[in-house]
Amino acid sequence: MRWFRRLVLVLIGRPIARVFTGADIIGREKLPLKGPAILAANHASHVDTILMLTLYPSKGLDRVRPAAAADYFLRGGLISWLSNTIIGIVPVARDKAGSGVDVLAPVRAALEAGDIVLIFPEGTRGDGEEMAQLKSGVARLAEDVPQAPVYPIWLQGAGRVLPKGEAVPVPMNCTVLVGDPLHWQGDRKAFLEELRARLEDLKAKAPPQRWA
């Protein structure tokens, strides 16, 4: 089904993303084309995922998989089919966190298989203006799969295209800023602090928004 996923994302997802985001990409050449690798982006909208997927050339899409909450995206019906078949999520059972279940095991397995995993280290959607505290999961993955570099990515404007709680997108120019990769250095707290600093630096470099 890889060919079908690629076809839908290239022929449907990419044009829709261009219409509603008109995304400018700064640092596209830094995007990894082979895994294992982690894309760590801020999160303000469901548009974030499709926007990131449409940045990749068609052949590169086969390895790009967003980590996503299983309780939301695999709750049955059409959303489960889209999540598995088109988006290609790596399910994370966030409702089982703290229960002794290794909720990051599927993500770790995907990285070890050579995938490029998209992660939103804030854990949930914010307001698009200020980052929430970064969860420790991304640092744990960097520690467990140290051969996977972590690429900080700032998504500017997607929260205004489709804010949290809204169902109808509004065309607004977005900017995607890709930073230099981080590599595991042996300390989770220091890693998270450095990742946050790099995301804040990318945010500061983002140009003002305009209508798409």
C-alpha positions as CSV (number, residue, x, y, z in Angstrom):
1,M,0.0,0.0,0.0
2,R,3.0,2.3,0.0
3,W,2.3,3.4,-3.6
4,F,-1.3,4.3,-2.6
5,R,-0.2,6.4,0.4
6,R,2.4,8.1,-1.8
7,L,-0.2,8.8,-4.5
8,V,-2.7,10.3,-2.1
9,L,-0.2,12.5,-0.4
10,V,1.4,13.8,-3.6
11,L,-1.8,14.2,-5.7
12,I,-4.2,15.3,-2.9
13,G,-2.4,16.2,0.3
14,R,0.3,18.3,-1.3
15,P,-2.0,20.6,-3.4
16,I,-4.3,21.1,-0.4
17,A,-1.4,22.0,1.8
18,R,-0.1,24.5,-0.7
19,V,-3.6,26.1,-1.0
20,F,-4.1,26.5,2.7
21,T,-0.5,27.1,3.9
22,G,1.5,28.4,0.9
23,A,4.4,27.1,2.9
24,D,7.9,28.6,2.6
25,I,10.7,26.3,3.6
26,I,13.9,27.6,5.2
27,G,16.6,24.9,5.5
28,R,14.9,22.3,3.3
29,E,18.3,20.9,2.4
30,K,18.8,19.9,6.1
31,L,15.8,17.5,6.1
32,P,17.0,13.9,6.4
33,L,16.1,11.6,3.5
34,K,17.1,8.4,5.2
35,G,16.5,7.1,8.7
36,P,16.8,6.5,11.4
37,A,16.1,10.2,12.2
38,I,13.7,12.2,14.4
39,L,11.9,15.3,13.3
40,A,11.0,17.3,16.4
41,A,8.5,20.1,15.7
42,N,6.3,22.4,17.7
43,H,2.6,21.6,17.6
44,A,-0.4,23.9,17.2
45,S,-2.7,22.3,14.7
46,H,-3.6,19.0,12.9
47,V,-2.3,20.8,9.8
48,D,1.2,20.3,11.2
49,T,1.3,16.6,10.3
50,I,0.1,16.9,6.7
51,L,2.3,20.0,6.2
52,M,5.4,18.0,7.3
53,L,4.6,15.0,5.1
54,T,4.1,17.2,2.0
55,L,7.6,18.7,2.4
56,Y,9.2,15.4,1.3
57,P,9.7,14.2,-2.3
58,S,7.4,11.3,-3.2
59,K,10.0,8.6,-2.8
60,G,11.1,9.9,0.6
61,L,7.6,9.7,1.9
62,D,7.8,5.9,2.4
63,R,10.0,6.3,5.4
64,V,8.4,9.4,7.1
65,R,6.0,8.4,9.8
66,P,4.4,10.7,12.5
67,A,4.1,9.4,16.0
68,A,0.5,10.0,17.1
69,A,-1.8,9.2,20.0
70,A,-3.5,5.8,19.5
71,D,-6.5,6.7,21.7
72,Y,-7.4,9.5,19.3
73,F,-6.2,8.4,15.9
74,L,-7.1,4.7,16.2
75,R,-10.5,5.1,17.7
76,G,-12.2,3.4,14.8
77,G,-13.9,4.2,11.5
78,L,-12.5,6.5,8.8
79,I,-10.0,8.3,11.1
80,S,-8.3,4.9,11.9
81,W,-8.1,4.0,8.2
82,L,-6.7,7.4,7.3
83,S,-4.2,7.3,10.2
84,N,-2.9,3.8,9.3
85,T,-3.2,3.8,5.5
86,I,-2.5,7.4,4.4
87,I,-0.7,9.2,7.3
88,G,1.2,6.0,8.3
89,I,1.3,6.8,12.0
90,V,3.4,5.2,14.7
91,P,0.8,4.7,17.5
92,V,1.7,5.8,21.0
93,A,-0.6,4.6,23.8
94,R,-0.5,7.8,25.8
95,D,-3.4,6.6,28.0
96,K,-1.1,3.9,29.3
97,A,1.8,6.1,30.2
98,G,2.8,5.5,33.8
99,S,1.2,2.1,34.0
100,G,4.4,0.2,33.3
101,V,3.8,-0.1,29.6
102,D,6.6,1.0,27.3
103,V,4.5,3.4,25.2
104,L,7.6,4.4,23.1
105,A,8.3,0.9,22.0
106,P,6.6,1.3,18.6
107,V,8.5,4.5,18.0
108,R,11.8,2.9,18.9
109,A,11.0,0.0,16.6
110,A,10.3,2.3,13.7
111,L,13.6,4.1,14.2
112,E,15.5,0.9,14.5
113,A,13.8,-0.2,11.2
114,G,15.2,3.0,9.5
115,D,12.2,5.2,9.5
116,I,12.1,9.0,9.9
117,V,9.7,9.7,12.8
118,L,7.9,13.0,13.3
119,I,7.5,13.8,16.9
120,F,5.8,16.8,18.6
121,P,7.7,16.9,21.9
122,E,5.2,19.2,23.6
123,G,2.9,16.2,23.6
124,T,-0.2,18.0,22.5
125,R,-1.3,21.0,20.5
126,G,-0.6,24.4,21.9
127,D,-1.7,27.9,20.8
128,G,1.0,28.3,18.2
129,E,2.6,31.2,20.0
130,E,4.3,29.8,23.1
131,M,5.8,26.4,23.4
132,A,4.7,24.2,26.3
133,Q,7.3,22.3,28.4
134,L,8.9,19.6,26.3
135,K,8.1,16.0,27.3
136,S,11.0,13.7,28.1
137,G,10.0,11.1,25.4
138,V,12.2,12.7,22.7
139,A,15.2,12.6,25.0
140,R,14.5,9.0,25.9
141,L,14.4,8.1,22.2
142,A,17.6,10.0,21.5
143,E,19.2,8.1,24.3
144,D,17.9,4.7,23.2
145,V,18.6,5.1,19.5
146,P,21.7,7.4,19.6
147,Q,22.3,6.8,15.8
148,A,19.2,8.8,15.1
149,P,19.9,12.5,14.9
150,V,17.1,14.9,16.1
151,Y,16.2,17.7,13.8
152,P,14.5,20.8,15.4
153,I,11.7,22.2,13.2
154,W,9.6,25.3,13.8
155,L,6.2,25.5,12.1
156,Q,5.1,29.1,11.9
157,G,1.4,29.8,11.3
158,A,-0.2,26.4,11.1
159,G,-2.1,27.2,14.3
160,R,-3.8,30.0,12.5
161,V,-4.7,27.9,9.5
162,L,-6.6,25.5,11.7
163,P,-6.5,26.4,15.4
164,K,-7.2,23.9,18.1
165,G,-11.0,23.3,18.4
166,E,-11.8,24.6,14.9
167,A,-12.9,22.4,12.0
168,V,-12.6,24.8,9.0
169,P,-9.1,25.8,7.8
170,V,-8.3,29.4,6.8
171,P,-5.7,30.1,4.1
172,M,-2.6,31.6,5.7
173,N,1.0,31.6,4.7
174,C,3.1,29.3,6.8
175,T,6.9,29.0,7.2
176,V,8.8,25.8,8.0
177,L,12.2,26.4,9.5
178,V,14.6,23.4,9.7
179,G,17.5,23.5,12.1
180,D,20.8,21.6,12.4
181,P,20.5,18.1,14.0
182,L,21.2,17.4,17.6
183,H,23.0,14.2,18.7
184,W,22.7,12.4,22.0
185,Q,25.3,13.6,24.4
186,G,24.5,11.6,27.5
187,D,22.1,13.8,29.6
188,R,18.3,14.1,29.1
189,K,17.9,17.4,30.8
190,A,20.7,19.1,28.9
191,F,19.3,17.5,25.7
192,L,15.8,18.9,26.2
193,E,17.2,22.3,27.1
194,E,19.3,22.4,23.9
195,L,16.4,21.3,21.8
196,R,14.1,23.9,23.3
197,A,16.8,26.6,22.7
198,R,17.2,25.6,19.1
199,L,13.4,25.7,18.6
200,E,13.2,29.1,20.1
201,D,16.0,30.3,17.9
202,L,14.2,29.1,14.8
203,K,11.0,30.8,16.0
204,A,12.9,34.1,16.3
205,K,14.0,33.8,12.7
206,A,10.5,33.2,11.3
207,P,9.2,35.9,9.1
208,P,5.9,37.7,9.7
209,Q,2.8,35.8,8.5
210,R,0.7,36.9,5.5
211,W,-2.4,35.6,3.8
212,A,-1.7,32.6,1.6
